[in-house]
Amino acid sequence: MTFSFSDRESLSAGTHLLWLGREALDFACYKYDLITNSWERGPPMVNSRCLFASASCGEFAFVAGGFEVVSISLHSSSQTLCTTSCVLNTAERYDARSGKWEALPPMHTPRQKCSGVFMDGKFYVIGGKDRDHNALTSGEVYDPLTRSWTMIPNMYILPDTTPSFEPSPPLLAVAGNELYAIESSTNLLKGYLKNSNSWKVLGPVPVRTDVSNGWGLAFKALGDELFVIGSYQPPGSREGVAVFSWKPQLDATTPEWRPGDPSPEWRMVNIRVRGNGTFLYNCAVMSC
C-alpha cells in the first residue's frame, strides 16, 4: 500500500486504528488491531472519501463530508490518470465491535477539507470548502440520540491574512470538553466560547504552523491536555519533530491574549531528530 494518489486519513475506534486513502484505482482501508498487534484489510466505507471530517468516541468513529472520486480515466497522450470527484454531504459511523460501517443521515451542506470533533456527546463538523471551493465558516452538529444535524452559522472564523497556498483543514482539538483551534497563518491558539459562538485568542503555539499553512503537523488532545506535534529546532541543535503539551483553562471572563503578554507555558514532552524530514503525514489518538 502506498496511498500516493490521495491524502491519507487515520482515525481510531476502540482498539482499532483505521488508515484510509486511495490507491491507484480504488479507495482502501487498512485496520490495525491493538489486541492482536496486527494489520489487515479493513472494511470499505459506505461512501469512500478523502479530506473528510472525523472524530472518535469510545468504540465509534464518525466521518462526514470529503470528496468521492466518481470516475477514473487514463489520458491517452500523457499516460496520466484523470479523476472526476464529487463533494459529499454524507456521513457514516464505524463500530469497532462489529467491524462495520453504517450510514448516518446526511449533513445540510456538502463540504470537503472540513474537520471534526466530538464534544458534549455530539459530532461536530466545522469549516471546509463547498462544491465551488468557497471557504465555509459554518459548522454542523450531529446528535446520535435524535439522529439529526443542526447548522451553526459562523462557527469557524477565517484568518484575516491571505495564505500563499491552500491552507490545511481547520486544526481543531477538544480538551476537557472544550474546543480549541490553531490559526495556521498566525500560529495562535484560540478557544471556542460556546455561549457566544465566538473565539478567544489564548496565545502562540511553540510549533510554526504558518510555514506550511497548517500541513505537516498534528494538533490533538487527550483528556484535558492539548498536544501539538511538528517541526521544531532548539537553539544550537538540529531540527526535529517535537511534542509539546499544555493544559488550558478556558475562561470567558479573562482578558484575551495580546502581543507582549506572557505566552502559554507549553511543556516539551519529547523531540526526535529525523533524517528524512519533519513533515508529519498522520496522527491519531487511541484512548482505550
HUPE-V522130 format. One record per helix or strand of 3 or more residues. SS is the DSSP state (A for helix, B for strand). FROM is the first residue (numbers start at 1). TO is the last residue. Records with the same first field share a line. If there is no record, write none. Layout:
SS: FROM-TO ; FROM-TO
//
This chain:
B: 9-13 ; 16-22 ; 27-33 ; 38-41 ; 53-57 ; 60-64 ; 67-75 ; 80-87 ; 91-95 ; 100-104 ; 115-119 ; 122-126 ; 139-143 ; 148-152 ; 171-175 ; 178-183 ; 188-193 ; 198-204 ; 218-222 ; 225-233 ; 239-246 ; 267-272
//
